[in-house]
């Protein structure tokens, strides 16, 4: 009798052991977000003959199974395969350019068995694995190792940018910056890395003058841009190793002057009008209320209409009458704001904060640099997508087409997020050596 009563307990331990050290809070929170995301997608399409909510849950279920498999697999094996991963990542991105399908002016998908797969989403995982493998032995404490990491990243980043997929290329940048910082890169170097982008913006601003300073027909700049370039020159002199003859200061100053001028040139001669509108409309969406500003205006109205407690599930007038375009994908957060109000938005953001804190905890408690860098890469990806997506729905960021992790509809994005989660859970699961593995 005693033996029989003990058998179920032994069997239960046998099945649970492979995931004994998994961070279950980190694992369950994204599942809860995915379930809630499917409900919100259903709400946005309640009066339409589509079943995206069902696909959302189905793909999430597949992602959960993959994540559980990865969680019990040793993440250290990824080091041996990181160049293969890198090669497959670049191959898939090249395949998109050669044989991909186009939609909305971009060629980002490959049709596999009737399903559109977006390789640039899975490339995020490839970049995280590759950088973690490179930086776990050679940290970013030297400028040579930083350049090495940037050179490796440049190829897939360039392939994604050429699709064109500006949103994913920005996510790549956030991943690289986060992982370099965690790998002991000088913070000043990271500022210098993004400084040309800031210079490109500031060179186009004439304030406090009425007109920008023009030296030649194609060479102009604003006072803020000049001040920024000078400040970056000082930062370069203080942080870069080339202090002899002021080479660090000259290099940083020149880089920002070049970035600023290229930004002005691209704005005046390269970018099309709709691209300019998309980048600047978040400042004044009322300038084009029926065109580039329509998404943002409708999103802000929907969120504002929810007030404190919201209209209730399936009762938001803006959501149910389909006033917000692409609400089931990029603007899913506006549906939360309208139907669950300010409190609902806070709850969703709180859950994401918990996910991010658990990712950070795994990174801090990992048994080696490789596992820690994997977790930080995933954390950087999630945080950046969260900030930009929520920011663009409320008018604090340009409409960049970045989905909200685990909530926005997108099959490739959903699988990418769960694959990333599974890798991080593997890091958590093998923080201590398990007796049941050889």
N, C-alpha and C positions, 0 to 999 in steps of 0.2 A: 504493500500500500504506500509506504514511504517513497519507494522508488518511482512508482507511477505518478505521484503528486509532484515529484521533482523534475520529471521529464519536460513539461511545457516550459518551465523556467530555464532549463539548460538550452532548449531549442531557441527560446527568445533571445538569450544572450549570444547564441551562435550567429543569429541573423543581424543583431545590432552591433556586434563587435567591430566590423569593418568601418563603421561610422561613429565610433565611440567618442572621438575627440572633435567631431564636427561642431561648428558654432551654429546651433539650431535656431537661435534667434535671427542670426544673419541669413539663414536659409529660408526660414518661414516668412520673414517680412516681405521679400520680393514676391513670394507666392501670393501673399495677401494683396499686395499692390496689383499683381496681374489679374487676380479675380475681380478686384474693384475696377481695374481698367476695363475689363470686359463688360462690366455692368454699365460703365459710362459710355463705352462705344455703342452698346445697345440703345442707350438713351439718345445718343446723337443720331441714330439711324432708325429709330422706332417706326417712323412713317415711310421708310424706304424699303424696297424689295431686295435688301442685301443681308448677308449673314457674317459680316466681319467680326462681330463679337464672338461667334462660334469658332471661327478660325483663330482668333486671338487666344482663346482658352485651349484649343487643340495644340497650337504651336507651343504655348507655355507648358502644357503637359509633357510634350516631347522634350522641351528644354529642361524640365525638372528631372526626367529620367537621365538625360545626358549629364546634368550636374551631379546627380548621385553617383553615376559611374566614375566621373572625373574625381569626385571627392574621395573615393576609395583607391584611386590610382596614384602612385607616387609622382608628385610634380617634378622631382629631381630628374626624371627621365627626359623632360622637355629640354634640358640643357644639351643632351646628345643630339637632339633633333632640331635645334634652333635654326641652323642654316637651311635645313630642308623646309622648315616652316616659312622661313624668309623667302626661299625660292618659290614655293607654292603661292605665297601671297603675291609676289610680283607677277608670276605667271597668270594668276586669275585676273589681276588688274589689266594686264596686257590683252588677255582674251576678251575682256569687256570692250576694249577699244576696237578690236578686230571683228568680233562677232556678236556684240551685245545688242540689246534692244533699246530703243530710244523712247523717251517720254518727257514731255514738258521741256524740250530743248536740251536734254542731257542724256548721255548714253552710259547708264550705270548698272544695267541688269543683264544677266544671262538666263536664257530660258532653258530650264532643266526639267524634263518630264512634265511640261505644261506649267511649271511654276517659275516665276521670276525671282532669281536669287541675286542679291546685291553683294558682290565680293568686297566692296569697300567697307562694309560693316564688319565682315570677318577679318579684314585686314587690320582692324584695331587690335584684335587679339594677337595677330601675328607680330605686330610692332611691339606690343607689351612683352611677349615671350622673347623676341630677339634682343630688345634693349636690356631686359633683365639678365639674359645670359651674358651680354657683353659687359655690363656694369658690375656684376657680382664679384668679379675678380679684379677688373681694372676700374676703380671708382672714378667719378668725375671730378676728382680733386686736382687734376692737371688739365690745362687747356687742350693738350693733345688728345686726351681721352674724350673730352667734350666734342671736339671736332670730329673724332672718329664716330661717335654716336650720331652726330648730326649728318655725317656723310652717309651712314647706313640708312638713316631715316629718309633722306632726301629722295631716293628713288621711288619708293611706294607713295610718298607724299606728292611727288610730281605727277605720278600716274593718276592719282585721285584728283588732283587739281585740274588736270587736262580733260577730265570726263565731260563737263566740269562738275565738281562736287565740292563747292567751297565749304559747306557745313562740315563734312567729314574731314576735310583738310585742317579745319580749325580744331577739331577734336584731336587729331594727330598732334598738333602743336601743344595742346594742353597736356596730353599724355607724356610727351617728351620733356616738357618743362617740369612736370611733377616728378618724374623718375630721375631726372638729372639733379633736382634739388635734394631728393632723398639719397642720392648716391654721392652726396657731399660736394656738389658743385658750389662755387662761390655765388651767393645771391646777386652780386653785382654783374656777373657774367650773364645770368638769366635776364636781368633787366636790359642789358645791352642787346641780347638776342631779340627781344620784342621791341626795342627802341625804334628801329626803322619804321615799324608800322605806326607807332605813335607820331613819328616825324611826318609820315605821309599825310596824316590827318591834320596836324598842326600847321604844316606848310600851306594848307589851303585856307586857313583862317586869317583874315586880315586884321582882326581886332588887336590892339585898340585903334588901328588906322582904318580909314574908310576903304582903302584899296591896298592890295598886296604890293610889296616892293618888287619892281620889275627891273632887272639888269639888261636882259636881252628879250627878244620876242618870245622865246620858249623857256626862259629862266626867270622864275618869280618865287617869292617866298614871303611868309608872314612873320611878324616879329616873334610870335610864340614859338614858331619853328626854329628860328635862330637861337632863341634862349634855350630851347630843349637840346639842340645840337651842342651848344656850349656846355650845358650841364652833363651831357653824356660824355663829352671829351674829358671833363674833370673826373667822372666816374671811371672812364677807361684808364686814365693816368693812375688812379688809386688802386685799381683791381687787376688790370692786365699785367702779365709778366714782362712786357716789352717797354720798360721805363726808360731805357737808354735813348737819348735824343728825343724823348717824348713820343716814341712810336705808338705806345698804347693810346695816348690822348689823341694823336693825329688820326689813328685808325678808327677810333670810336666816333670822332667828329666827322670824318669823311664818310663813314658808313651812314650816319644819320643825314648828312647833307644829300648823299646820293639817294637814300630811301625817300627823303622828302620830295626831291625833284622827280623821282620816278612816280611817286604818288600823284603829284600835280599833273604830270604828263599823262598817266593812265586815266585820271579823272576827265581830262580835256579831250583825249584822243583815242582811248582804248575802250573804256566802258560805254555801253549803250545806255540810252536814257532810262529804260526800265530797270537796269542794274543800278544806276545812280539813285533812282527813286526807292529801290528796295533797301539800299544802305542808309539813306537819309530820312526816309518817311517816318521812322519812329520818333524823330524830333518834332515833326509837325505833320501828323497824318491827315489833318484837315485840309492840307494843301492839295491833296488829290483824293477826296473822299470816296469817289466811285471807282478809283483805279488802284494804285499801289497802297493807298492808305485804308482801303476797305476792310481787309482782314483785321488790322489792328483796331480800327474804330469799333467794329462789331464785337471783337473779343473784349475790349474794355467795357463796352456797354453791358455785355452779358455778365461779366464779373461784378460790375457795379450793381447790376439789378439784383444780385443775390443778397446784397446787404449782409447782415450778421448771420442769419440762420439758413438763408436760401429758400427757394420755392418748393423744394422737395423733389425726390427722385421722379423722373419722367414728367415733371411739371414746369420746367423752365421754358418760358415762351420763346426766347431766342434760340435755345437748343432744339426744341421740338419743331419750330418753324424753319429750321435750317438757315438761319441768318448768318451764322459763322462758317465760312468756307473751311474745308479741311479740318473740321473740328474733331473728327475721330482719329486724326494723326497728330499733326503739329500743335493744334489748339485744343487738345483734350482737357487741359487745365482750366480753360474758360467754362467748360461744362460743369466741372467741379465747383467753380466759383458761383455759377448761377444757381445750381440746384442744391448745393450744400452750404453756400455762403462763406463768409470770412472764417467761421469756425471750421468748416470742412477743409478749406485751404490750409489752415494752420495744422490740422490733423495730418493731412497728406505730407506737408513739409516736415512735420515732426517725425513721421515714419521714415522719410528719406534721410533725415539727420541721424536717426538711429542706425540705419544701414551704413551710412558713412562712418560713424563712430566705431561700429563693429569691424568694418574694413580696416580702419586705422589700428584698432586693437590687434587684429591678426598680423598686420605689418610690423607692429612693435614686438610681438611675441614669437615671430617666426624663428626657426632654429638656424637659418642662414640668410645671407644677403639676397640670394636668388629668390627665395620665397617672399621675403620682405618687399623686394622690388616688384614682384608680380602683384602683390596686394595693393601697393601704392599706384601702380599703373592702372589697375581697375578703379581704384578710388578717384584718381584724376579724371578718368573718362566719365564716371558717373556724376561727379561734382560739376564738371564743366557743362555737361548736357543738361543737368538740372537747372543750373543758374541761367543758362542761355534760353532754355525753353520757357521757364516761368517768366524770365525777364521780357521775352518778346510778346508774351500774351498780355502783359500789363503795360507795355510800352516803354520798358527800360532797356531794351536791346533790339537791334535790327532783326527783322524776320529772316532767320537764317535757315529754316527748314531742318532744325535739329529736334528729334523726337524726345519725349519724356520717357526715361527708362522704365520698362515693364508696364507702362500705362498706354502709351500711344500705340496705335495699330501699325504693325510692321513686322513681317515674319522673320526677315533676316536680322533685324535689330533685336527682336525678342530672343532668337537663338544665340546671338552674340552675347547678350547680357547674361543668359543662363550658363553659357560656356565659360564666361569670365567668372561667374559666381562659383562654378564647379572647381575651377582652378584655385581660387582663393580658399575654398573649403578644403581642398587637398592640402594646402599649406597649413591650415588650422588642424586638420586631422592628423598630420604627421609631425606635429611639434614635439611629440614624444615617440620614441621607437616602439612600435607595436610588436608584441610577442608572437602574434599569429601570422606574421609575415616573415618570410625567410630573407 
